[in-house]
């Protein structure tokens, strides 16, 4: 396959992804969940430090409990994958609190998982609106592990989105991009 | 000893459901420290929806129909916050009036029932 064809396929997967918050009851295969965390493992990692771990649960009871402490979790998906900071690794790597690279690494791991999920026909939704202490306690995490983000994973159920008259139009890459100078949206 | 059979004293939550709601509310309070201020409106609306969901499991005879309709509306329109904020704010402004009509209806029913018992 030519490089151009690969790029087209990758872009199509990226572009067609949408957040899914409603899922069918069909469970997600363990092999698929393993593929998602493997994609996360290959995300860029500042300084190759790999300070994050991944925690997977498919237990409906645990997921319901997590939801109680997670205002951003609007439904109970078949599976959740948590990106955790491992503070023992962070200390060993002399990572300081508030290091932006840590946040970026959580994001790149999540994006790789969402892209891989889209390629597998799965739906995902990243959630950060939760109580870290509450969710950590529900999952039984030791103090050395903090949940930073959870990813809802499941087989998406199509939802009709009713847009009002004031709904914002989609933004374009051009509007978001400056070339050489702030405010200049063209390369020439 | 309260009369557990009186309509206004019928159970609408189990202890476990109440605890789940407390978990949700305290977690929402925690994340409100750093989230955009208007997210708080969403958390409260979602909490109302969750409370109604628990209540409907107990099939409340007097308010069931109203609550079922309100929950559907809350769940449909709360997500407008993400793509049509003005319509969402309009919905927030209008909702308490709907609840007020139901609160008043119940109060009127209770008053009528009390005055019937006294006469």
Interface residues (C-beta under 8 A of the other chain):
Chain A: X68 X69 X70 X71 X72 X74 X129 X130 X131 X133 X134 X161 X162 X163 X164 X165 X166 X167 X168
Chain B: X19 X20 X23 X24 X26 X27 X28 X30 X31 X35 X39 X43 X46 X76 X79 X80 X83 X84 X85 X86 X87
